Amino acid sequence: MAEETKVKTEIKEKGKKPAAKRPRRKRATELRPMEYLFMQIYDTNSNIILGYDAALVINDKKLGTLTYDRVAAVAGRNQLASRVGKWQIEEVCELIKRQNSYGKHIHRIFITLTARYLTRADFYTEFTKILAKYEIPHKRFGIQINEAELMAGTDQLFENIRLLREGGAKVCITDFGSESTSLRKLATFEVDYVKLNRDFTRDVAVSERAAGITEGIVELCEKLNVLVIADGIDTKEQLNEMKRMRCFLIEGNYFSTPEREISAF
C-alpha cells in the first residue's frame, strides 16, 4: 500500500501539493487509490474460466476514476511506468496468494503493461524476482500489450516477450485490428493471444461486412496457432456469431461485468 500511495501521489498534477492533514483511519467503504477491476475471460468450448482480465484504475477525489489509458499516458510522460508496472505485478501476486489462502485457485490473471516498462533491459529479471518473492509461478500471468505500442516496439521489447513466453507466462496483443499493418505483421509476432478490437465484435451480429472481416481474422490466427479473444461480447447474438466462427474465448458483459476482488472471485 505504501508504494501504491506513492505512485498515486506522483501521478497528480505537478506543482499542486495537498495541504497537510492529520492522519486518519480509512473507512472500509473508501476506494483504494489504485486498484484492479476484474472481468472473466470465458472459454465457451470447455466451459471454464480461462482467466481474469485485470483493468487498472486510479480513484481520484477530484478527477474521479481514471482508466488504464489515462494512467498509461500519465505514467509514460512522468517516468512512472516502471513503478506502476511493478505495483501491478506485486498486486496480482498478493491477490493470488490471498485467494489461495481462501481455497480458491485462479488459473491466470491478465494485466496490461506499457511498452516503456516492457522495454527495460532489466524487466524480465525484475519480473522473475517479484514472482519468486511471492512464490507465484509464471504460468499464473498473462501479459497484455496494446497493439499500437507493439508496432513501435524495439528489439529489447521483443526479447522480453520471448523470455516471458519461455518462462511460462502468456502474451496477448490487445485492441487488435486498430492498426492497418496488423495482419501483415502478425506472422512475425511471437504471441499466444490476440484480443479483437471492440469495433469488430460490436457489429458481428448485425453487419455482414463486420462479420466477414472478423471471421477472416479468426481464420488467419487459427492458421498461425494464435488464439483469439473476442472482447466486448454483450449479447447472445454476438456470442453465437463468435462461436459460429470457432472463436470460443469470450470477454464481455454477457458473462461478467467489471468487479472488484471481493465480488469477482
Secondary structure, 3 states (H helix, E strand, C coil): CHHHHHHHHHHCCCCCCCCCCCCCCCCCCCCCCEEEEEEEEEECCCCEEEEEEEEEEEEECCCEEECHHHHHHHHHHCCCHHHHHHHHHHHHHHHHHHHHHCCCCCCCEEEECCHHHHCCCCHHHHHHHHHHHHCCCHHHEEEEEEHHHHHCCCHHHHHHHHHHHHHCCEEEEEEECCCCCHHHHHCCCCCCEEEECHHHHCCCCCCHHHHHHHHHHHHHHHHCCCEEEEECCCCHHHHHHHHHCCCCEEECCCCCCCECHHHHC
